[in-house]
Amino acid sequence: MVNREAALRAPALDKADRLPAKISSLRRCASVIFVGIDWADKEHEISVLDHNGNELTRFRVSHNPKGLEILKKRLLQLSNDPEETLCFLEINQGLLVQFLLEAGFPVYPLNPKVVDNRRKPSGAKSDAIDARLLAEIGRSDFKRLKRLNPDSQHIQELKMLCRDQDTLVKDATRLTNRLTACLKEYYPVALELFSEITLPVSLNFLKRYPTLEAARSASVQELAAFLKEHRYPQRNLAAQRIYEKLHAPQLQANPATVRAKSRLLLTTITQLEQTLAEIKAYDREITRLFESHPDSVIFASLRGSGPRLAPRLLAGWGEDRDRYENAAVM
């Protein structure tokens, strides 16, 4: 029987282990510098403070290999020891964070809400001000902050796959909404034929009969044969029901609308089918990665977790069992 609580909390780190070894007491280490980095897509604003809060330098670097190497060089000129160069940002992942970690700089992610609250009294907002604010928060709140301990490549890949799949699910929802809106403009009865518009049988029906005129040309026998191809239950009764719905009085769109919207329909279906197929492919890869991780049994055994939620719990929790103080924080 898995002891879930013990498994999730172990191995706990000693409080001192969370700090760089040389600066467990900041008051005794005047060589420590605090680096606030205001991240942006193209450029990063940097502000560096000493242990007394004096700004040693302020500069800007580009978000490219040359710019990040300049950042590394400038920081090492101020402190020869990367462990004494504490970096504070509002992000906890990405190429910039990866570069800092690989260079040996301790990284401390800051909660954006905390930064916003500190900014509110003055209301001032600029990249330079934000960079200094990040450094000041890092210096004043250091003992309460947690150093970023990067997860293994395994967990990082699982986390990115889960996030990317969530994006694909949103894309599928957007395409489904577009498909529904398109049908309402010229072929609304198609929305009543099957329980869900995204079912393979429904999408294939629309591809075979993209207009009301095309659907009405099909006999009951042809509709039954189509349903048989899709192993549809009670296909003869269903074919008769669909036939009657199609031949009931309908609002008719003009020919121009039918031609234009049926084209959009087929284009949208192509995109939607590809997206739905990729979501299933992501499911398979996420499941493979999840089940190959030694902690998967813990998260799979949690009540209410399923094939989608359990991998996301593992990805979110990661392998640093001291990252979150309790379940509420998680």
N, C-alpha and C positions, 0 to 999 in steps of 0.2 A: 504493500500500500504506500503510495507516494505521500510524504508529508509535505503538502503544498506550501504551507507558510514557511517552513524551514528551508525548503528548496529555493523559494523565491528570495529569501533574505540572505542566504549564505552564498559566497563567503563575504561577510561584512568587513569593511575596511576600518581600521582604526582611524580616529579623527586626524591624527598626525599624518596618516598616509594620504590624505586628500590634498595636502599642501606639498609644494616642492620641498625637498629635503632641507635645502639650505635656508628656507625662509619660514620655518614653523613659527618663529616669532619675528614679526615685521619690525618691531621696535629695535631689535638688535641687528637689523640688516639694512643699513642705509643705502646699500648698492642696488636694492630692488627698484625697478622702474615699472610704471603702470601705463600701459599702452591702450588708448581708446581708438578703436577703428570703426569709423562710420562707413559701412559697406554700401556700394552702389554697383550697378551693372558695368559701368565703364571706368569709374575712378573711385578710389578709397581715400577718405580724409583721415589723417593720422594725428593724434595728439599724445605726447609723452610727458608724464609727470614724475617727479621724484617722490621720495617717501614723505616729504613735507607738503606736497601738493603744488610745488612750483612747476610751471610748464617749461620743460627743457627744450622742446622743439615742436614744431608743427609743420607738416608737409603733406603732399598729396602724391599718390602713385596710381599708375594706370593698372587696370585689371588685365594684365597679360604677363607672360613669363619675365620679360625685362623689368616691368614695374614691380613685381613681387620680389625679384632678386634685389632691387634697389631698397625695398622695404626691409628685407633681411639684413642687408649691409648696413643701413642706417641704424637699425636697432642694435646690432652687434657692436657698432662704434660707441654706443652709449653704455652698453653692458656686455662684457666679454662672455658672460655665462648666459646661455639661453634660458636656463632654469630661473634666472632672476629677472626675466623679461616677461611680465604677465600681460596677456592680451585679453581685452574685453570687447565683445561684439554682441549684436542682437541676433546673431544667427548661430546655429550649432552644426551646420553641415555645408557642403559645397567646396569648390576648388580652393577658395581662400583659406578656409578652415583646415582643409587637408594640407595645404602648403605650410601653414604655421605649425601644425603638429609634426609634420615630417622634418621641419627645421629645428624641432626640439623646444619650441616656445609653449609654455603652459597656456591653454585657452580656457576662458571662463565665459560661457554664454550668459547674457543678461536677459531678464524678462522684459520684453518691449513695454509692457504695462507699467513696470517700475520706472523705466526710462521716461515714459510719457508723464507720469505723476511728478517726477523730479523737474521736468521741463515746464509744467503748468504755471508755477508761480511767476516766472518771467514772461512766458509766452514766446520767448525768442526761439527761432528755428533757422538753423543753417547747418551745413555739413561740418564746418569748423567748430561751431558751438556744440553740436551733437558729439563730435569726436572727443572733445574735452570733457563733456558731461559723462560719457561712457568711462573715461579714465578716472574721473572723480568718484563715480559710483563704485568702480572697482576698488579704488583705494580706501574709501570709507566703509564699504560693506564687505571687504574681502573675506573676513572670517565666516561670513554667512553664505558665501558663494561656493559652488561645487565645481571642481576642475573637470573639464570634459575628458572622459576616458573613452576613446573611440571603440566602437564595437568591432568584432571580427569582420572580415570580408564577407563571410557567410551571412551574418545578420544585416550588414549594410546592403547586400544584394537583395535579401528578402524584403527589407524595408522599402527599397526603391521599387521593387516589383509591385508591392502592395499599393504604393502611392500611384504608380503609373496605371495600374489596373483601375484604381478609383477614377482616374482621369478618363479612361476609356469608357467606364460605366456612365460617366456624365455625358460623354460624347454620344453614347447609345441613347440616352434619355433625350438629348437634344434632337437627334435624328428621328426618334420615334415621334416626338412632338411635331416635327416638320412633316412627317409622313401623315400623321393624323390631320393636321391643318390642310394639307394638300388634298386629301380625300374629301374633306368637308366642302371644298370648293367646287368639286365636280362629280364625286362618286361616293356620297355619304353612306349608301347602303352597304358598302364593303366593310364598314366598321362594325356592322351587326352580324356578319356571317360566322365569325369565329370568336372564341372567348377572349383571345388576345391578338392584337394586330401583329405582334412580333413572333408569333409561332411560325415554324417553318411552313406548315400547311397554308397559313394565311399569306405569308410573303410569296410563296410559290403560286398561289391562286392569283394574286395581283400581277405577278409577272406573266402568267399565261393569259389572264383576262384583265388587262390594264384599263379597260373602259367598261361602262355599263353595257354598251352595245355589244362588245365582245363577249361579256359574260352571259348576256341574254341569248346569244346564238348557241350556247351549249345546251344540249338536252339533259334530261334527268340522268339518262344512262351515261352520258359523257362525264357529268359531275360525279356520279358514283364511281366511275373508273378512276377519276382524278383522286378521289378520297381513298380509294383502295391503294393507290400508289404510296399514299402517306400513312397507311395502316390506321385510318381514322375509324373509331368505333361506330357501329350502327350506321354504316356509310349509306345504305339505301334510304333510311329515314332522313339522315342528314342531307342527302342530295335533294330529296323532295322539298325539305324545309328551305334550303338555299335557293332552289328554283323558284319557289313561291315568293320568297322575299325579293328576288331579282325582278320578278314580273309584276309585283305590286306597283301601284302608281308611284312615280318618283319625280322629284324636281329635276328638270333637265337643264344642264349647262349648255351654252352655245358651242358650236364646233371649234371655234378658236380657243376657248377655255379648255375644252377637252384635249385638244392637241398639245397645248402648252403644259397643262398640268399632268397629263399622262407621261410626258417626257420627264418632268421633275420627279414624278412618282418612281419611275424606273431607276433614275439616277440615285435617288435617296435610298431605295432598296439595296442597290449595289453597295453603297457606303455602309448601310446599317448591317447587312449580312457580313461584310468583312470585319466590322467592329465587333459584332457578336462572336464571330469565330475567334478573333484575337483575345477576347475576354475569356473564352473557354481555354485557349492555349495558355494564357496567364494562370488560370486556375491550376492547370496541370503542373506548370513549373513551380508555382508557389507551393503547392502540395509536396512536390518532390523536395524542395529546399527545406520546408518546414519539417517533414518527417525524417530528414537526414540529420537534424540537429538534436543533440542529446537532451535538450530541455523540452522538446515537443510534447513528450508524454505528460508533462506538468500542465501545460496550457490546454492540451486536448482534453484533459480530465476535468477542467473547470466547468461548473454548471453553466449552461447557456452558451458555451462556446461551440462553434460549428466549423465547417470547412473554410469559411471566409473569415470568421472572427478570430479563431485560435491563432493562425499565422500572424495576424495583425497585433494580437496581444504580445506574442513573442517578439515581433519586430519593434514594437513600441517600448517594451520593457528592456530589451537588450540583454547584455550579459553583465553589466555593472549592477550588481544587486544593491548597491548603496546609492544609486542615482536618484531614486525616489524615496522619500522618508516614509510614506504610507500610501495606501490604496487611493485615498482621496486626492493626493497630489498627482498620482498617475492618471 
